[in-house]
């Protein structure tokens, strides 16, 4: 399970469109201003990252039309007119800045109203391990048109991701075997060994602190005095680390769906499964309201939890047929359920997937959703997200959980989530235990005294990054820096979903209007 990986909302909805007809036919009833520093940033000289060679700081990316995303990035169609791609050289090892470099893949769409251009707005959509080069055009088509009038929209594949020296561990056939295996510890050992053999050179250098240093090189090369930044999910942790390392370079910055920087990895996993259990219960309540007696999870959340656990127990003993000769296992069904809980717009595919298993004895929908979670396309090809997430997480996190420690946590995790608790606690041991690189720290340092205000948004119904983390991030950034906004809604992320939050973000990024700390959107 990789709870911080967010499937694109459009991808989950595509699963619904492709598969909705197959399962439920038998079930359905008929404030302040930041000033003009942003607008002036393109004209002002940009401070150069210290101690880096001119070959890095003096480079000028060669922008040209974008090809279709590579398999490593997740595949798909070319983004079309207006989108430009380039590469950026950064030091492989910042301790040896004049040494070997690696190329980061970039994408941008220039501001559509050049006369009102503020600068570049750089996005990281989370993971860790997601390709920004693939994701930004998909998201911009839905959500970011207004911001694009005054900003060049920019994103990138972070180091170790996609076309930026993406971490490759095992081949596609082996990935299929490992994802279907019930032996999570044994599978992780095979996977880790593959990472060492195939990507060992990059593994020591993919941590979040290095990605933050890459952001500052990017800011300088883009010609910006300040980094204007929009971080989502893990992207908020990356943004917080950047703010700590380069507080004077922070521009207009938004964190949405916020990682709690005060928790270690065990606490984060515990908080997440509580969030996913709550989201599942909300989804089951929705199911009863919409489908009444035909709801496959029963009349209430308690009954639904029992039915889902019974379904998973049966799948543990006997997987059901999926598509293309594959079978849906219990672990894959659980991943499919989690993928559908990131947005209430995907609750219908979740209901349909559960109904398909129960009524038809097949698992195409949940397997499709599990594939989205694992970065597998319909041709059986995997992107680099699974390897990158493991590599970045283990380079960051110093915890190495033993089997005995994980076993002791099972009761607490089971209490937090009767559906997800046991397997999540067991998988803590499979996490970074045998990883070849030591983790840097137990929690990220995000204090940023003197930085410009950062808008920090939490959603009360967020399953992956619980709302409490946003307040804690705002506090950890420092007084006058973290500006907390709480949204009362469902899902992982608020921009483009909640109109109040979207208007607040637009006013902040476009006009420099800083809302009062502690505000609420309904």
Buried (B, 14 or more C-beta within 10 A) or exposed (E): BBBBBBBBBEBBBBBBEBBBEBBBEEBEEEEEEBEEBBBEBBEEEBBBBEEBEEEBBEBEBEBEEBEEBBBBBBBBEEBEEBBBBBBBBBBBEBEEBEEEBBBBBBBBBBBBEEEEBBBBBBBBBBBBBBBBBBBBBBBBEEBBEBBBBBBBBBBBBBBBBBBBBBBBBBEBEBBBEBBBBEEBBEBBBBBBBBBBEBBEEBBBBBBBBBBBBBBBBBBBBBBBBBBBBBBBBBBBBBBBBBBBBBBEBBBBBBBBBBBBBBBBBBEBBBBBBBBBBBBBBBBBBBBBEBBEEBBBBBEEBEBBBBBBEEBBEBBEEEBBBBBEEBBBBBBBBBBBBBBBBBBBBBBBBBBBBBBBBBBBEBBBBBBBBBBBBBBBBEEEBBBBBBBBBBBBBBBBBBBBBEEEBBEEBBEEBBEBBBBBBBBBBBBBBBBBBBBBBEBBBBBBBBBBEEBBBBBBBBBBBBBBBBBBBBBBBBBBBBEEBBBBBBBEBBBBBBBBBBEBBBEBBBBBBBBBBBBEBEBEBE
